[in-house]
Amino acid sequence: MYGYIKGIVKMINSNYIILENNGIGYNIFVANPYSFEIEKDYIVYVYNYIREDENTLYGFKTTEEKNLFLKLISVKGLGPKTAMPMFATGSVSGIIDAIDRENILYLTKFPKIGDKLARQIILDLKGKLSTSIDKTVDNEELIEVLTGLGYKLNDIKKILPKINSDLSLENQIKEALRLMLK
């Protein structure tokens, strides 16, 4: 099984990209192909889906997306072709939040996910996903600093969405400390 492929995007189609690595073009299905640029170098985290009549690569820009995808396809009745479009319009934290809060309306807005499948997703995954967003790439340093100051991870996770990720690390820390003291 592949973990990731590093290469140059050579072609973009409506639901996949072709990523060239050492002269081999890998056809990788992604949620947002147009978020990639042709002739740019990327690391794409991949999942190799193999069945009797299918051998497909599904790609993600972050490990958090890939980990959530793997948990989603473990749900009975939810395959890769149904799970992949969830990442086109939904964020990892939004999907996890919807599952933890039992927000069926949010989940049924995705293609091919009806009321019954949304309830199955919630039943199978509620409370099991919070660890997959504990350390996002953008917030890893901030989390390290705050845990180093003695704050609990659960408290940190509650304030992370309120912090502007465009700020410098120093300003993010100041904002986090202000929110923690409330």
C-alpha positions in Angstrom: 0.0 0.0 0.0 1.2 3.5 -0.7 1.4 6.3 2.0 2.0 9.2 -0.3 3.3 10.1 -3.7 5.5 13.1 -4.3 5.5 14.4 -7.8 4.5 17.1 -10.4 0.9 17.5 -11.5 0.8 16.9 -15.3 -2.9 16.9 -15.9 -6.1 18.0 -14.2 -9.5 16.5 -15.0 -12.9 17.1 -13.4 -12.4 14.4 -10.7 -8.8 13.3 -10.8 -5.2 14.5 -11.4 -2.2 12.8 -13.0 0.8 13.1 -10.8 4.1 12.2 -12.4 6.8 10.6 -10.2 10.0 9.2 -11.8 8.4 9.1 -15.2 5.2 7.3 -14.1 1.9 9.2 -14.2 -0.4 8.2 -11.4 -4.1 8.7 -11.9 -5.3 9.9 -8.5 -8.9 10.7 -7.7 -9.2 13.8 -5.5 -12.1 15.8 -4.1 -10.9 19.2 -5.5 -8.7 18.7 -8.6 -8.7 22.4 -9.4 -7.0 23.2 -6.1 -3.9 21.8 -7.7 -1.8 23.6 -10.3 -0.2 22.0 -13.4 3.6 21.7 -13.3 3.7 22.2 -9.5 5.3 19.8 -7.1 3.0 18.2 -4.5 2.9 15.5 -1.9 -0.4 13.7 -2.2 -1.4 11.3 0.5 -3.0 8.3 -1.2 -5.3 5.4 -0.4 -5.1 2.4 -2.8 -8.6 0.9 -3.1 -8.3 -2.6 -4.6 -11.3 -4.8 -5.4 -11.7 -7.7 -7.9 -12.5 -5.3 -10.8 -11.0 -2.1 -9.5 -7.6 -0.7 -8.5 -8.0 3.0 -7.8 -5.9 5.7 -6.0 -7.7 8.3 -3.9 -5.6 11.3 -3.0 -5.6 13.9 -0.2 -3.6 17.1 0.5 -3.3 16.3 4.3 -3.0 13.2 6.4 -6.1 14.4 8.4 -8.2 14.2 5.3 -6.9 10.7 4.5 -7.4 9.5 8.1 -11.0 10.7 8.1 -11.6 9.2 4.7 -10.4 5.8 6.0 -12.8 6.0 9.0 -15.7 7.1 6.7 -15.3 4.1 4.3 -15.3 1.8 7.3 -19.0 2.7 7.8 -21.3 0.0 6.3 -22.8 1.3 3.0 -20.3 4.1 2.5 -17.7 3.4 -0.1 -14.9 5.6 -1.5 -17.0 7.0 -4.3 -19.5 8.3 -1.8 -17.0 9.5 0.8 -14.8 11.4 -1.6 -17.3 14.2 -2.5 -17.6 15.0 1.2 -14.2 16.6 1.1 -15.1 18.7 -1.9 -17.5 20.9 0.0 -16.9 19.9 3.7 -13.8 20.5 5.8 -12.4 17.8 8.1 -13.3 19.7 11.2 -16.8 20.4 9.8 -17.5 16.8 9.0 -16.2 15.6 12.4 -18.2 18.3 14.2 -21.4 17.3 12.3 -20.9 13.6 13.3 -20.2 14.5 17.0 -23.2 16.8 17.2 -25.4 14.4 15.3 -26.1 17.0 12.6 -28.0 14.9 10.0 -28.9 17.9 7.9 -25.2 18.7 7.3 -24.3 15.1 6.4 -27.3 14.7 4.0 -26.2 17.7 2.0 -23.5 15.6 0.4 -24.3 13.6 -2.7 -25.6 10.0 -2.3 -25.9 10.4 1.5 -29.4 10.1 2.7 -31.0 10.1 6.1 -30.4 6.4 6.7 -26.7 6.5 5.8 -26.2 9.8 7.8 -27.6 8.0 10.9 -25.3 5.0 10.2 -22.2 7.3 10.0 -23.2 9.0 13.3 -23.8 5.6 15.0 -20.5 4.2 13.9 -18.2 7.2 14.3 -19.6 9.5 16.9 -16.9 10.2 19.6 -14.2 8.2 17.7 -12.9 11.0 15.5 -11.8 13.8 17.8 -8.2 12.4 18.0 -7.8 12.7 14.2 -7.8 16.5 14.4 -5.8 16.8 17.6 -2.8 18.0 15.8 -3.4 19.7 12.4 -0.4 20.9 10.5 -1.4 24.5 10.9 -1.8 24.4 14.7 0.9 21.9 15.7 3.3 24.5 17.1 0.5 26.4 18.8 -0.7 23.2 20.5 2.8 22.3 21.6 3.3 25.7 23.2 -0.1 25.6 25.0 0.4 22.1 26.3 3.9 23.1 27.4 2.2 25.9 29.4 0.1 23.3 31.2 -3.2 23.6 29.3 -5.2 20.4 28.6 -5.6 19.3 25.0 -9.4 19.2 25.3 -9.4 22.9 26.3 -7.0 23.8 23.5 -9.2 22.0 20.9 -12.2 24.1 22.0 -10.5 27.4 21.3 -8.6 26.5 18.1 -11.4 27.3 15.7 -11.6 30.8 17.2 -8.0 31.6 16.5 -7.1 33.3 13.1 -4.6 31.0 11.4 -3.3 33.9 9.3 -1.7 35.5 12.4 1.9 34.9 13.3 2.6 32.2 15.8 3.3 34.8 18.5 0.0 36.5 17.9 -1.8 33.1 17.8 -0.4 32.3 21.2 -1.5 35.7 22.6 -5.0 35.2 21.2 -5.1 31.6 22.6 -4.0 32.8 26.1 -6.7 35.5 26.0 -9.3 33.0 25.1 -8.1 30.5 27.7 -8.4 33.1 30.5 -12.1 33.8 29.7 
